[in-house]
Amino acid sequence: MLSQTSEHAIRALLYLAQRPTGEAVPAERIARALGAPANYLAKTLNALARHGLVTGTRGPTGGFCLRVPASDITLARVVEAFGELRPQAMCMLGDRPCSALTPCAAHVRWAQVQGAIHAPLRTTSIADLLDDSPREGLHAAGMDAGTHGPAAVAA
């Protein structure tokens, strides 16, 4: 569902959220801990910095740290930094623009499906993923926090 870049970004934010506030961690160290390519993760972290989610400092004691509390970083905010969750401009039934003003036969139902897919991303924060207490919404959706919790993301 999410791009590999968004998944790496979420994993990096989870890693940083577990560090003491303000501790700068070099991109290479984060990449090593996550098993991600260092250059790729550095670019991902720089994109997160451009979107105000992390702060990056250069130099021998430099690195990345959260710019805002983990509880204020929704998954939607992360994936939006990489161009995901944008409304589709093209019609599901053909090669033409489709919107609420010019809907196709599938538009209304497809918009509902997209809303249902994106809703958990808008209501789940990085801090929520690190909270291992059971969530009523996860159980109702058929997801068990034990199989989709922080360990599954960080693995």
C-alpha positions in Angstrom: 0.0 0.0 0.0 2.8 2.5 0.9 5.9 3.1 -1.2 9.2 1.7 0.0 10.3 5.3 0.6 7.4 6.0 2.9 8.0 2.8 4.8 11.7 3.6 5.3 10.6 7.1 6.5 8.2 5.7 9.0 10.8 3.2 10.3 13.4 6.0 10.6 10.9 8.2 12.5 10.1 5.3 14.8 13.8 4.8 15.4 14.3 8.6 16.2 11.3 8.6 18.4 12.9 6.1 20.7 16.0 8.2 21.1 16.3 10.9 23.9 14.8 14.2 22.8 17.3 16.2 20.8 19.8 13.4 20.3 21.2 13.7 16.8 21.7 10.4 15.1 23.8 10.1 11.9 21.9 8.8 8.8 24.4 5.9 8.5 23.7 4.7 12.0 19.9 4.8 11.4 20.4 3.0 8.1 22.5 0.3 9.7 19.9 -0.2 12.5 17.1 -0.5 10.0 18.9 -2.5 7.3 18.3 0.3 4.7 20.7 1.6 2.1 22.6 4.6 3.7 22.4 7.0 0.7 18.8 6.2 0.1 17.9 6.8 3.8 19.9 10.0 3.9 17.8 11.4 1.0 14.6 10.2 2.7 15.7 11.9 6.0 16.5 15.1 4.1 13.0 15.1 2.5 11.6 14.7 6.0 13.7 17.7 7.1 12.3 19.8 4.2 8.8 18.9 5.4 9.6 20.0 9.0 9.4 16.5 10.6 13.1 16.1 11.5 16.1 18.4 11.9 19.4 17.6 10.3 22.7 19.0 11.4 26.1 18.5 9.7 29.5 17.8 11.1 31.1 15.2 13.3 28.4 15.5 16.0 25.6 16.0 13.5 22.7 13.8 12.5 18.9 13.8 12.6 16.4 14.1 15.4 12.7 14.7 15.5 11.7 18.3 15.0 8.2 17.8 16.5 6.9 15.3 19.0 6.2 11.8 17.7 2.6 12.3 18.8 2.2 15.1 16.3 3.5 13.2 13.3 0.7 11.3 11.7 1.4 8.6 9.1 -0.5 10.7 6.6 1.9 13.6 7.2 4.8 11.3 6.5 3.5 9.7 3.3 2.3 13.1 2.0 5.9 14.2 2.2 6.6 11.7 -0.6 3.6 12.6 -2.8 1.3 9.8 -1.6 -2.3 10.3 -0.6 -2.9 12.9 -3.4 -6.3 12.6 -4.9 -6.3 10.9 -8.3 -6.9 13.2 -11.2 -7.6 10.6 -13.8 -10.9 8.7 -14.0 -11.0 5.0 -13.0 -13.1 4.3 -16.1 -11.1 6.1 -18.7 -8.4 8.6 -19.7 -10.1 11.8 -18.6 -10.1 14.0 -15.5 -12.5 12.9 -12.8 -13.7 14.9 -9.8 -16.7 15.6 -7.7 -17.7 18.2 -10.2 -17.3 15.8 -13.2 -17.8 12.4 -11.7 -17.7 9.1 -13.5 -20.0 6.2 -12.5 -17.3 4.8 -10.2 -16.3 8.2 -8.6 -18.4 8.3 -5.5 -17.8 4.7 -4.4 -14.0 4.9 -5.3 -13.7 8.1 -3.2 -15.3 6.2 -0.3 -12.8 3.4 -0.7 -9.9 5.8 -0.8 -11.2 7.6 2.3 -11.4 4.3 4.2 -7.9 3.4 3.2 -6.4 6.7 4.2 -8.4 7.2 7.5 -6.0 5.2 9.7 -3.1 7.1 8.3 -4.7 10.4 9.3 -5.5 9.2 12.8 -2.3 7.2 13.7 0.8 8.9 14.9 4.4 7.7 15.2 3.8 7.7 19.0 0.7 5.5 18.5 2.8 2.9 16.7 5.2 2.8 19.7 2.4 2.4 22.2 1.9 -1.3 22.7 -1.5 -1.1 24.5 -4.4 -2.7 22.5 -6.4 -0.4 20.3 -10.1 -1.0 19.9 -10.0 0.2 16.3 -7.2 -2.2 15.3 -9.1 -5.2 16.7 -12.3 -4.1 15.0 -10.4 -3.9 11.7 -9.2 -7.4 12.1 -5.6 -6.3 12.9 -3.8 -7.5 16.0 -1.3 -5.0 17.5 1.1 -8.0 18.1 1.4 -8.6 14.4 1.3 -5.1 13.1 3.0 -3.2 16.0 6.4 -1.5 16.1 8.4 -4.7 16.0 6.8 -5.6 12.6 7.5 -2.1 11.3 11.1 -2.0 12.6 11.9 -5.5 11.5 
